[in-house]
């Protein structure tokens, strides 16, 4: 028989996902850039793309497709994990507001 998760349990699980997503975005992506992409000339390709020459950037992507897709996958995964954060925060705020109203009603009695 499946047990129903409480609101607090869901919040704890979501919080763990948000921490993982934030760590992935703030530490994993820059480390991947530093350790994988930059030694293969990614900085030079980005610099040429910034100057308006996209051909070298597209050529770099063509030659290093798996590294580029890994980089994009890290970004997509981290943002996907963080996607529901605003909704969870809203649910917490609404729950706190309801809790305050219930306490005020009890105190008025």
TAHUTA-V739744 format. One record per run of one state. SS is the DSSP state (~ for helix, > for strand, _ for the rest). FROM is the first residue (numbers start at 1). LEN is the number of residues. If there is no record, write none. Layout:
{{SS,FROM,LEN} {SS,FROM,LEN}}
This chain:
{{_,1,6} {~,7,34} {_,41,1} {~,42,9} {_,51,3} {~,54,10} {_,64,1} {~,65,18} {_,83,2} {~,85,24} {_,109,1}}
